[in-house]
């Protein structure tokens, strides 16, 4: 799926949610961000289950569970951003470019003294 197709699908999901939840705009944005927190918690639960670090539950999840939960986090974040602004794809692309520019610049040479 291309970026354009992904954002088109996200827009459809956002519109579907808006139609079925019928919340005031500020509350709709709040709910989307809160939903993101819920999804992050589910991703954390999957990691804990995949690592088997909860002695009561043991290995309750696998790598595919973690992958699926991370995908849910990404989709939920995209829907939240799209709820906030109709220009979400452009906002996201610009932000990725800024993060890449500051993170991927050549490391400074160090001198041993």
N, C-alpha and C positions, 0 to 999 in steps of 0.2 A: 504494500500500500504506500503510495507516495505521500509526501507531506500535505499536498493539496487534498488528496482523498481523505487522509486522516482528519484534517481540520473540517472538511465537509461533514464527515461522520460525527465529529464532536459537536458541530453546530446542530445537527439533527438530534443528537442526544440532549443537548441543552434545551432545544425547543420543546422536545417531548417532556422533559422534566418540568419546564415552565408551565406547559399546558396542564400537566397532571397535578402540580402542587399548588398553583395559583396563590403565590405568596407576594406580599409587597416587595418591591425591588430590593430594598436594604436587607430585608429578612432573607430573601432568596440568595443574595451574595453571602450572607452570614452562614446559611445552611450549607452552601457549597463548600465553604472553607472548613466548617465543622465536619462535613463528610470526609474531607481530605484527612483530617486528624484520625477519624475512624479507620480509614483505609491504611494509614501508616501504622496504626496499632495492629491491624491484621497482618501486615507485612512483618512486623516485629515478632508477632506470635508464630508466624510460619518459620522464621529464622530460628527462633528458640526451639520449635518442634523439630526442625530439620537437624539441628545440632544435638538434640536430645538432652539439653541442659536442665530441663524441668524433671526432677526425679519422680514426680507423681505421674507425669504423662509420657516420659521417655521420648522415643523417636515418633512423634505424631504427624510429622509433615515431611515432605521430600523436596528436592530441588525444584521440581515443577510447581509445587505449591508456592514456593518463594517467588519464582518467576511470575506466576499468575497474579500474586498479590502486588508485586512491584508494577506490573502492567495496570492493575486497578488504581494504584496510586497515581501513575502518569495520566491515565484517562480522566480520573477525578480532578486532578490539577488542571488539565486542559479544559475541562468543562467549567471549572470555577473561573479560570481566566476568561473564557468565552462569555460567561455570564457577566463578568465585570466590564468587558469591552468587546464591541463587534470587530475590532481590529486585532483580536488575539493572535492570529498567525504572524502578523507583522511585529507586534509587540514582542512575541516570543523569539522570533528570528533576530531582532535587534539585540535582545538581551543575551542570546546565545553568542552572538558575535562579540559583544562587550566582554563576556566572561572568557571566551576563547582568547581574545586579544590580551587580556591581562594575565591569563593563566599560562598561555603557550608562548609567551615571548621568551626570547633566548635568555638563559640564565646568565647572570653577571659573572664575569671571570673573577676568581679569587686569587689573591697573591699570597704566597707563603712568605711571612717575614720572620 
